[in-house]
C-alpha cells in the first residue's frame, strides 16, 4: 500500500493568531458578525501573522449564538487554499467570540489530493473525484478516486494531525 502525506493550511504561526477571536457590536437584537467584517478580521489577523492572503471570502454572516458556524474561503496562493469553519464559542453582551478550525471544500480536497499524488509519483493525474470535503479533526476521512496513467485508484484521505489552522493528512489506497 502506498501512502502519500500532505500538509495543507496556513503556516503554524497562524494557529495562535486565529484560534480565538472576538468582535464587538452595538446593542440591538442577536449580535451578528457581517461577512464583510469577518473577512476583514481574518485578513488582518493573517497579515499580522505574516501571511497575506490573496483573498478571503465569507458567504454568510456569523450569527452570535454559541455553536453557530459559517465558512470562509482563504486563498493564500494558487496552490494553497482552505476553508476554515468559524464557530461561535461565546457571546457576552455585544461581544461575539469565535474560533476557527481547518477544513477543505470538496474542490480544494480534490486539488490537494491530485497535487500530492502527482508530486509523489511518476504518474500524471488526469482527475480526482472526492465524495465531499474534509474537516480538520484527527481521524476524519474522505474517499477519493484518482485517475491517471490509465489507472483508477480508490483512496482514503485521513486527517492525522491538526494544529491551529494546519491540517496534516495522508492519502492511502482504499
C-alpha positions, -999 to +999 in steps of 0.1 A: +000+000+000+014+034-010+009+063+014+012+100+005+014+125+033+005+162+029+001+193+050-024+219+040-035+252+055-017+282+068+016+283+085+019+271+121+023+307+133-013+313+122-026+289+148-022+314+176-033+343+155-066+328+145-076+303+172-097+327+192-111+360+181-137+384+193-158+411+177-179+439+193-213+452+182-237+479+191-267+469+212-298+455+195-311+421+187-289+390+183-253+402+175-241+392+141-206+394+126-213+406+090-195+386+063-175+417+053-164+423+088-154+387+093-134+387+060-116+419+071-108+405+106-095+372+091-074+390+065-060+415+091-051+387+115-034+366+087-014+397+076-003+404+111+008+368+114+030+372+083+007+357+057-010+380+032-040+361+017-049+368-019-085+367-009-109+359+020-145+353+011-172+345+037-205+335+021-226+342+052-227+363+083-218+347+116-248+348+139-239+354+175-253+322+190-230+297+207-221+268+183-234+286+152-209+283+123-200+298+089-173+291+064-149+314+047-126+306+018-090+317+024-067+317-007-030+321+002-017+312-032-028+294-064-019+261-048-028+268-011-064+275-002-085+263+027-120+268+041-119+273+079-150+267+098-157+297+120-177+287+152-191+310+179-177+300+213-191+327+235-215+357+234-211+383+261-235+412+255-223+427+222-191+407+220-190+376+199-161+353+204-152+327+178-126+301+168-116+286+135-108+250+126-092+240+092-113+224+065-111+218+028-141+220+005-146+192-020-129+211-048-099+221-026-095+185-014-096+172-050-069+197-060-048+188-029-050+151-034-042+154-071-011+176-064+000+152-036-003+120-057+013+137-087+041+152-067+050+118-051+047+095-081+057+095-118+020+094-129+002+124-144-031+128-125-059+133-150-087+137-125-096+134-088-132+130-075-139+131-038-172+124-021-171+156-002-148+179+017-126+172+048-129+188+082-098+192+103-104+167+131-080+138+137-095+106+124-118+123+098-117+107+064-128+113+029-130+089-001-114+100-034-109+084-067-077+093-086-075+087-124-041+088-141-018+068-164-046+046-175-053+035-139-081+043-114-071+043-078-096+045-049-081+063-020-089+072+016-077+106+029-072+105+066-065+135+089-035+126+111-028+159+129-044+193+135-026+223+149-044+256+147-053+260+110-027+235+099-040+201+089-019+171+082-034+142+062-024+111+044-037+095+012-038+057+011-051+032-014-086+020-002 
